[in-house]
Amino acid sequence: MFTTLGLHRHKLVLVFGLALSGLVGFLMVGEAKPLAEIDWLDVFGEGGSALALAVWMMLILGSRPAGRVTDLLTLGLGFMFLAMWQDNLDEFIEVPAGIMWDHWLESGAMPVGVALLTYGLIHWHKEQLKINQQLRKREQLFREHRFIDNLTQLGRVGYLKEQLQGVISQQSQQPMVLLMVDIDRFAEVNRRCGHREGDTLLHEMSELLLLNLRQQDLICRYAADRFAVVLPNTGVDRGREIANELALAVSHFAYKHKQTGETLYQTISVGLAEWQQDAPDALIQRANSALQQAKVSNGFGEAA
């Protein structure tokens, strides 16, 4: 977060510099109010709103790269923050009636900020639709960052169950296949090349599998070097074809060791389970059983 904030230091300097200038201006022309005249309810309401707007602005800047959408969202929240900040200063400092700049700042900054924020949200919505398309194979009907695996950026087992439940409720009469994909002898890679190299291989393997799936399919990291692939609107025959295509793609993947340049070819075993009106846990269990069969046969197993 702090690294990303560094990209936006000029925006932060501008917004908080204006807030500081407003405070200095109030102190130069106004007088502090006695404590008895301060409306503490307004202080907490307006001051809390200003603080919340500042936190929102920091969260946006800490999670987004530079760009037009970021600029619009920041300026919108920044102007709204300045309006609430100046309004809060009025509770502590009394400005002479003849001075109007504080009134114009309070009244003018808020509508400008709301307009910029709204315009920014319109473009953020368009941007989000594009991002949704990019993430289609990683998330379909459900989004929850707590279930995302840090290494592969795929959903974990809890995410898989939520997605399966969503697919089942959406298409109760349509066929569906679940594949369990396991990298063969992956433990040997960790022992021979180290866990860091194994993690890199696992990440690139997840990208390879992702590239070889259809737009409507979903891939999750089930555990360690095992992946789960949900194939909605798919019968068993087509599921077998996709499993074979994944195995073929992996067998031709010439992964290069980052230090030595050695080529490390891999193979996978695939277990297939067709949805039979059963619950997600039962479907996952049958797919895992099929994978165990695949491990002792020719690399492919199918649940009864």
C-alpha positions in Angstrom: 0.0 0.0 0.0 2.7 2.5 0.9 4.6 1.8 -2.3 1.4 2.7 -4.3 0.9 5.8 -2.2 4.3 7.0 -3.3 3.0 7.2 -6.8 0.4 9.7 -5.7 2.4 12.0 -3.4 1.7 15.1 -5.5 -2.1 14.5 -5.0 -1.7 14.0 -1.3 0.5 17.2 -1.0 -2.1 19.2 -2.9 -5.1 18.1 -0.9 -3.5 18.2 2.6 -1.6 21.4 1.7 -4.9 23.1 0.9 -6.3 21.8 4.2 -3.3 23.2 6.1 -3.6 26.5 4.2 -7.3 26.7 5.2 -6.3 26.2 8.9 -3.6 28.9 8.7 -6.1 31.3 7.0 -8.6 30.7 9.7 -6.1 31.3 12.4 -4.8 34.5 10.8 -8.2 36.2 10.4 -10.4 34.6 13.0 -10.5 34.1 16.8 -10.9 30.9 18.8 -14.3 30.3 20.2 -14.8 29.7 24.0 -15.3 26.0 24.8 -18.8 26.8 26.0 -19.8 28.0 22.5 -18.6 24.9 20.7 -21.3 22.5 19.4 -19.6 19.2 20.0 -22.2 17.2 18.2 -21.4 19.2 15.0 -17.7 18.7 15.7 -18.0 14.9 15.8 -20.4 14.8 12.9 -18.4 17.1 10.5 -15.0 16.1 11.8 -15.8 12.5 11.6 -17.1 12.9 8.0 -13.9 14.8 7.1 -11.8 12.0 8.6 -13.8 9.3 6.8 -13.4 11.1 3.5 -9.6 11.3 4.1 -9.4 7.6 4.9 -11.4 6.7 1.8 -9.1 8.8 -0.3 -6.0 7.2 1.2 -7.5 3.7 0.6 -8.2 4.5 -3.1 -4.7 5.9 -3.6 -3.1 3.0 -1.8 -4.8 0.4 -4.0 -4.9 1.9 -7.4 -2.2 2.9 -10.0 -2.1 6.3 -11.5 -4.7 7.2 -14.2 -7.7 9.3 -15.0 -10.1 7.3 -12.9 -7.8 7.5 -9.9 -7.4 11.3 -10.4 -11.2 11.8 -10.6 -12.0 9.8 -7.5 -9.2 11.5 -5.6 -10.2 15.0 -6.6 -13.8 14.3 -5.8 -13.1 12.9 -2.4 -10.5 15.6 -1.8 -12.9 18.5 -2.5 -15.5 16.9 -0.3 -12.9 16.5 2.4 -11.9 20.2 2.2 -15.5 21.3 2.4 -16.1 19.2 5.6 -12.7 20.3 7.0 -13.5 24.0 6.6 -17.0 23.4 8.0 -15.4 21.8 11.0 -12.9 24.6 11.5 -15.9 27.0 11.8 -16.9 25.2 15.0 -13.6 26.2 16.7 -12.7 29.5 15.0 -15.0 32.5 14.4 -14.3 34.4 11.3 -15.4 38.1 10.9 -18.6 38.5 9.0 -17.0 40.5 6.2 -14.8 37.7 5.1 -16.5 35.5 2.5 -13.7 33.2 1.2 -14.4 30.6 3.9 -18.1 30.5 3.0 -17.3 30.1 -0.7 -14.8 27.3 0.1 -17.3 25.4 2.2 -20.3 25.9 -0.2 -18.3 25.5 -3.4 -16.0 22.6 -2.7 -18.8 20.1 -1.8 -20.8 20.2 -5.1 -17.6 20.2 -7.1 -16.4 17.2 -5.2 -19.7 15.4 -5.6 -19.7 16.1 -9.4 -16.1 14.9 -9.8 -16.7 11.8 -7.7 -19.8 10.9 -9.6 -18.0 11.3 -12.9 -15.1 9.2 -11.6 -17.5 6.5 -10.5 -19.1 6.3 -13.9 -15.6 5.7 -15.4 -14.7 3.3 -12.6 -17.8 1.3 -13.5 -16.7 1.0 -17.1 -13.2 0.0 -15.9 -14.6 -2.6 -13.6 -16.6 -4.2 -16.4 -13.3 -4.6 -18.3 -11.6 -6.1 -15.3 -14.5 -8.5 -14.7 -13.9 -9.9 -18.2 -10.2 -10.4 -17.4 -11.0 -12.3 -14.2 -13.8 -14.3 -15.7 -12.0 -17.7 -15.4 -10.9 -16.8 -11.9 -14.3 -15.8 -10.6 -17.7 -16.3 -12.0 -20.6 -15.7 -9.6 -18.9 -14.8 -6.4 -16.1 -12.5 -5.2 -14.4 -12.6 -1.9 -10.8 -11.5 -1.4 -10.3 -13.5 1.8 -10.6 -16.8 -0.3 -7.9 -15.8 -2.8 -4.6 -17.7 -2.8 -1.6 -15.3 -2.7 0.7 -17.4 -4.9 -1.6 -18.2 -7.8 -4.2 -15.5 -7.3 -6.9 -18.2 -7.7 -9.7 -19.0 -5.3 -9.1 -21.5 -2.6 -11.3 -24.4 -1.5 -13.8 -22.2 0.3 -14.1 -20.1 -2.8 -14.6 -23.3 -4.9 -17.5 -24.4 -2.7 -19.2 -21.0 -2.9 -18.8 -21.0 -6.7 -20.2 -24.5 -7.1 -23.2 -23.7 -5.0 -23.8 -20.6 -7.2 -23.5 -22.6 -10.4 -25.8 -25.3 -9.1 -28.5 -22.8 -8.1 -28.2 -21.0 -11.5 -28.4 -24.1 -13.7 -30.2 -26.8 -11.8 -31.1 -28.7 -15.0 -27.8 -28.2 -16.9 -24.9 -30.7 -16.9 -21.7 -29.8 -15.1 -18.3 -31.5 -14.7 -15.7 -30.9 -12.0 -12.0 -31.8 -12.8 -9.4 -32.3 -10.2 -5.9 -31.7 -11.6 -2.7 -32.7 -9.8 0.9 -32.1 -10.9 2.7 -35.4 -11.0 5.9 -35.7 -8.8 5.7 -32.0 -7.9 7.4 -32.8 -4.5 10.5 -33.9 -6.4 10.7 -30.4 -7.9 10.6 -28.9 -4.5 13.3 -31.3 -3.2 15.6 -30.9 -6.1 15.1 -27.2 -7.0 13.9 -25.6 -3.8 10.5 -24.3 -2.7 11.0 -20.9 -4.3 11.5 -22.5 -7.7 8.5 -24.8 -7.0 6.3 -21.8 -6.2 7.3 -20.1 -9.5 6.5 -23.3 -11.4 3.2 -23.6 -9.6 2.3 -20.0 -10.5 3.2 -20.4 -14.2 1.3 -23.8 -14.3 -1.8 -22.1 -13.0 -1.5 -19.5 -15.8 -1.0 -22.2 -18.4 -4.1 -24.1 -17.2 -6.1 -20.8 -17.2 -5.1 -20.1 -20.8 -6.4 -23.5 -21.9 -9.9 -23.1 -20.5 -13.0 -21.7 -22.0 -14.4 -18.3 -21.0 -17.2 -19.8 -18.9 -14.9 -22.2 -17.0 -13.5 -21.6 -13.6 -10.2 -22.7 -12.0 -9.3 -22.7 -8.3 -6.3 -23.8 -6.3 -7.7 -26.7 -4.2 -4.6 -27.5 -2.2 -0.8 -27.5 -2.7 -0.2 -28.5 -6.3 -3.9 -29.6 -6.9 -6.3 -27.5 -8.9 -10.1 -27.7 -9.3 -11.7 -26.8 -12.6 -15.5 -26.2 -12.9 -16.9 -26.8 -16.3 -20.5 -25.5 -16.4 -22.9 -26.6 -19.1 -20.6 -29.5 -20.0 -21.3 -33.1 -20.4 -18.9 -36.0 -19.6 -17.7 -36.4 -23.2 -16.7 -32.8 -23.5 -15.2 -32.9 -20.0 -12.9 -35.7 -21.1 -11.8 -33.7 -24.1 -11.0 -30.7 -22.0 -9.1 -32.9 -19.5 -7.0 -34.4 -22.4 -6.4 -30.9 -23.8 -5.1 -29.7 -20.4 -2.8 -32.7 -20.1 -1.5 -32.2 -23.6 -0.8 -28.5 -22.9 1.1 -29.3 -19.7 3.2 -32.0 -21.3 4.4 -29.5 -24.0 5.1 -26.7 -21.4 8.9 -26.3 -21.4 9.4 -24.6 -18.0 12.9 -23.1 -17.6 14.7 -23.2 -14.2 15.3 -19.6 -13.2 18.9 -20.1 -12.2 20.3 -22.9 -14.4 18.0 -22.6 -17.4 17.3 -26.4 -17.2 14.0 -27.4 -18.8 11.6 -29.0 -16.4 8.8 -30.9 -18.2 5.7 -31.8 -16.2 2.7 -34.1 -16.5 -0.6 -34.0 -14.7 -3.2 -36.5 -13.5 -6.9 -35.6 -13.9 -9.9 -36.9 -12.0 -13.4 -36.2 -13.5 -16.7 -36.2 -11.7 -20.1 -35.4 -13.3 -22.6 -33.4 -11.2 -25.4 -35.8 -10.2 -27.7 -33.4 -8.3 -25.4 -33.7 -5.3 -24.0 -31.1 -2.9 -20.7 -29.3 -3.6 -18.9 -31.3 -0.9 -20.1 -34.6 -2.3 -19.1 -33.6 -5.9 -15.6 -32.5 -4.7 -15.2 -35.8 -2.8 -16.1 -37.8 -5.9 -13.7 -35.8 -8.1 -10.9 -36.4 -5.5 -11.6 -40.1 -5.6 -11.4 -40.1 -9.4 -8.0 -38.3 -9.1 -6.7 -41.1 -6.8 -7.7 -43.6 -9.5 -5.9 -41.5 -12.1 -2.7 -41.5 -10.0 -2.4 -45.3 -10.2 -3.6 -45.7 -13.8 -2.9 -43.8 -17.0 -3.3 -40.3 -15.5 -7.1 -40.0 -16.0 -9.8 -41.2 -13.7 -13.6 -40.9 -13.8 -16.0 -41.1 -10.9 -18.9 -43.4 -11.1 
